[in-house]
Amino acid sequence: MEVTPKSLRLHIALLGRVNAGKSSFLNLVTGQDVSITSEIAGTTTDVVEKAQELLPIGPVVWLDTAGLDDNTELGEQRRQKTKRTLDKADVAVLVCDGDKFGSPEQEIIKECETRSIPIIKVYNKADTTQTKADGLHVNSLDKSSRDQVLNELKAELLKIVPEDFIKAPALLGDLVPPQSTVILITPIDKEAPKGRLIMPQVQAIRDALDYDNIVLVVKENQYEQALKSLKNKPDLVVCDSQVVDFMVTKTPADIKCTTFSILFARLKGDLLKQAEGAKMIAKLGDGDKVLIAEACTHHAIEDDIGKVKIPNLLKKKTGKNLQIDFCAGCMFPNNLDEYKLVVQCGGCTQNRREILSRIQKCETAKVAITNYGICISELKGVLDRVMEPFKTEK
């Protein structure tokens, strides 16, 4: 990977009423004409995303949204999409139209407080208004002010950015001491991208190297030979979920082992809650509804893990006539209370807040949630084994 994945960037949502200058502010801080700007109300009709390196904060992605007071024919749909954007926002920037501060701004603040999203207030059009309210006072059309605005913005971000972003959690490096040997079992199948590894595998390699560990990458048919060739036993083995039963069978009991998807359940969400959610599998009955939630919108192949493998394993394990639904991308249904179980993918393309938001929504709806790797490990009877590396976590 040559750039930081979007899922690992700080997500900053630009919010405000129609024509407050959100897009102009984005263009100013990025130094580019990212969004179309116009005096015509409702110019931004869909969420515009822009990645930026904002040192010393680090990699961020801006989410430029439609105005919450949009009263056009499609206004309600735009408002709902803006609110869905908050599911993945780590920080919100409220752009005010000069000194206007009324119900649209109060609604945004209330929504952010409900979701525990820190918020920065930006009063735009400062060249024509004279408000003394707390926040940044800017003229987004004054390109010469960019350095000053960026410095003030970064200072505010450093005060409120979540601690787990400034000090990013480890993917696997904290599970073993430095100089440990880590084996990654990476099957090359129909779903593997041509000429490269999938994102979780690449991130695992980088994380292990960041923690000064030795990484050995093998296919499943090379694993036994790799074990024999090592003078000392590896300290950790990580595999793709589809070969988890093979890994457990071939790995000595005194060697820690887990899956990429389980590592991501810890990195992106709440590992213990999702492991607890897997217990619902044994309680499923005829007619119960299960939701498979995939973050990607990739074209499913013949033996797709979410569309084919997990549904087949669930039906075989339970012996029940289950109703299985699917959702993909940023869409997450509002009727969660109709389901007994949600099986979320590893979330490698989603940020931590979005996964935690989904977990919270399921908890509110009193529906169990797990993830692909945990689910497959439970279905194959090896969940306890692959959870051993995390047994000290609470």
PyMOL commands that set and color helices and strands:
alter all, ss='L'
color gray80, all
select helices_A, chain A and resi 6-8+22-30+75-85+103-114+143-160+163-166+173-175+199-210+220-229+241-250+260-268+271-283+305-318+336-338+352-364+372-379+383-386+388-390
alter helices_A, ss='H'
color red, helices_A
select strands_A, chain A and resi 10-15+48-54+58-64+91-96+119-123+136-137+181-185+214-218+236-239+256-259+289-294+323-328+341-344+368-371
alter strands_A, ss='S'
color yellow, strands_A
deselect
rebuild
show_as cartoon
